């Protein structure tokens, strides 16, 4: 009978998926669900069903489990054609067949639904509806001689469906945890590390430098006159400029460097294994990279200057491009062990150097 069930699922994949989509479109969040039922989601469900059918035909079970009910087709079958407790013994190698592929599809579904900002109860409802449609299809399609014994297969097939649902939920939650961890460490605008992570890593790098005797430098970077951009074009435009500068800083860093957004328009970079000479070289590279930046803003981001341009050109606000000049940088540097021998003092020295760079006219590097 399992072969027949597998054949029915395979033959009705498109119909099952269509009914599933129709059911989801009748939920309370109709408009949202219609938008989020992408071809990737639908094709993923079809692939999962196809592999589920193959797994049923092969009588597979999740890792380290024994199939509680497996159809016996040899002479050991009893006259009623019922099921006998056989299956894959515990401790066997991980699955690599159709059930594993179905699990991969289920995992992808969980990650995709997380990325689409689904709630976990909505994911569970999807599986409830899919299971209901699947069983309705099987009950209406099984041959008469097997219809009476269909309940014998319920436990086995339900276990496979439970496994796929669990894989989806686990990956949904794993994606949520990774997202929370990322938010805890990263600045939401620039995706550079945040101030809290900077403080933690500075302490770790200082302890490592003390043990190894290698130098360690800290660079504090502040954008000059960002307020003029904000006043002229608006704060969204200022955010665009901050994002461009952050990207330039990130691209200038080595893999071992730790760039952070320290405040509104202030950045900090931890430079392991970097002495005074190499620290200045890094600062000069960043300044050149920022000086070469141009940021094109849309008129929708603009304020006074954009309105003036529109009054002359009579162009649409949504189509008018504006090229904003990027503020220069003032940079303060400090190095262990010459300037300080603990993280708090090293940071204070770098911040003091940045303060002097601002007072001395901006757009300069101060040690």
HELIX and SHEET records of a PDB file:
HELIX    1   1 UNK A    2  UNK A   11  1                                  10    
HELIX    2   2 UNK A   13  UNK A   25  1                                  13    
HELIX    3   3 UNK A   30  UNK A   36  1                                   7    
HELIX    4   4 UNK A   39  UNK A   57  1                                  19    
HELIX    5   5 UNK A   98  UNK A  115  1                                  18    
HELIX    6   6 UNK A  120  UNK A  141  1                                  22    
HELIX    7   7 UNK A  144  UNK A  147  1                                   4    
HELIX    8   8 UNK A  150  UNK A  153  5                                   4    
HELIX    9   9 UNK A  154  UNK A  185  1                                  32    
HELIX   10  10 UNK A  195  UNK A  212  1                                  18    
HELIX   11  11 UNK A  226  UNK A  233  1                                   8    
HELIX   12  12 UNK A  235  UNK A  252  1                                  18    
HELIX   13  13 UNK A  276  UNK A  291  1                                  16    
HELIX   14  14 UNK A  299  UNK A  301  5                                   3    
HELIX   15  15 UNK A  304  UNK A  313  1                                  10    
HELIX   16  16 UNK A  343  UNK A  359  1                                  17    
SHEET    1   A 2 UNK A  70  UNK A  71  0                                        
SHEET    2   A 2 UNK A  83  UNK A  84 -1                                        
SHEET    1   B 5 UNK A 258  UNK A 261  0                                        
SHEET    2   B 5 UNK A 266  UNK A 272 -1                                        
SHEET    3   B 5 UNK A 216  UNK A 223 -1                                        
SHEET    4   B 5 UNK A 329  UNK A 336 -1                                        
SHEET    5   B 5 UNK A 365  UNK A 366  1                                        
SHEET    1   C 2 UNK A 294  UNK A 298  0                                        
SHEET    2   C 2 UNK A 321  UNK A 325 -1                                        
END                                                                             
